[in-house]
Amino acid sequence: MAWVCGLTSTASSLNAAVARSAEPLRRLQPVFQFSRSTAETKGKRDSRALYTSRQNSRRLWMRQRRRTTLVKALQQDSPPDLSTPVPEYIPGPLDDFFFKLFREKMAEEVGWDSEKPGYEGLIEIVKHHYTRNSSKEVTEASTVRVLASLFPAWLLPLFRQLIAPLADGKIAAVMTAFVTQATCQWLMGPCTVNEVTLADGSTLLSGVHVHKCKYLEESKCAGICTHTCKIPTQSFIKDYMAIPLAMEPNFDDFSCQFKFGVAAPPRDEDPGLHTPCLSICPTAVARSALRGNLLKEQCPQI
């Protein structure tokens, strides 16, 4: 029995020794836990700071890129280049929205709607609009009302007061060119922003080159182009947005050049008002067989 008692006593001594040696570790455990928690918190804070830093860097890069693009647009010195290839145009949901809105406003102004769907129906409304008015000036004023009705009532006065005066109107001209290119291809077809020469001889990235105008090609009429698009648009941009605009349609290849920031010529000096009949005009083609020279004379619709 003595050896059992000795073993028991030895075991008790060992347990006591282990307990005494583990006591410092138990005392340090809260410290370890605190250090671990602090490290995890610091790691999360560092990760959050790194994410925020990356986001701020990206915002700064985008801001500098926009500023650089605008500065380049306002300081271009090279001549306009219209030799760029025709870009591919893929209609999207916004194009459908703009098309339906424009057609509704046009039908509302005319008081008549076509039964034909799509672009063909729109052209039929435009032709009805053009032929029903007593004069071309009435048609132009009516089209300006349609254009104004496409915008919220507060937007155009705000643009005219806050944006148009900046940098002698150059910022507004550049902005309008890019917005036109982004939102009007459903009506005109593929187009590209390009440089134009201003009245002072400088150049500005405020032009829009329509490679082949769908509106002109489908209407087949120089008069419709001139009095329901060219002149009303020039008047609307100038009167409602305080931006000079000259539009130069090419009745040979059906392209068109918008020049935001360039004043339109007087009516009696505008080449668009002295154009001959188009070779695609059904009426002109039919009558040219009888008269022979109608296509060389000024279009009677202008």
Number of C-alpha atoms within 10 A of each C-alpha: 6 7 8 9 10 11 12 12 12 12 12 12 12 12 12 12 12 11 12 11 11 12 12 10 12 12 10 12 12 11 12 13 11 12 12 12 12 12 12 12 12 12 12 12 12 12 12 12 12 12 12 12 12 12 12 12 12 12 12 12 12 12 12 12 12 12 12 12 12 15 12 13 19 20 13 15 15 12 13 15 10 16 7 10 8 14 11 9 11 10 11 9 8 12 17 13 10 16 17 14 14 18 21 16 18 23 19 12 15 19 11 12 17 16 11 12 8 13 16 14 15 25 20 17 21 21 15 17 21 23 13 11 14 9 10 18 14 14 19 23 16 19 26 22 15 22 17 15 15 13 10 9 10 8 10 15 14 12 15 18 12 10 19 19 15 12 10 11 17 21 22 23 29 24 16 20 23 17 13 17 19 16 12 15 19 20 17 18 21 21 24 22 21 24 26 26 20 15 10 7 9 15 21 27 28 28 30 26 26 24 23 19 23 19 20 24 19 13 19 21 24 28 23 23 20 23 22 23 17 21 23 22 20 21 20 22 21 19 13 15 21 22 23 19 25 23 25 18 23 18 21 8 11 17 20 21 21 23 27 32 29 20 16 19 12 8 11 9 10 14 12 21 18 16 20 19 25 23 17 14 16 12 13 20 16 11 13 16 10 9 10 10 11 20 18 13 11 15 19 13 16 18
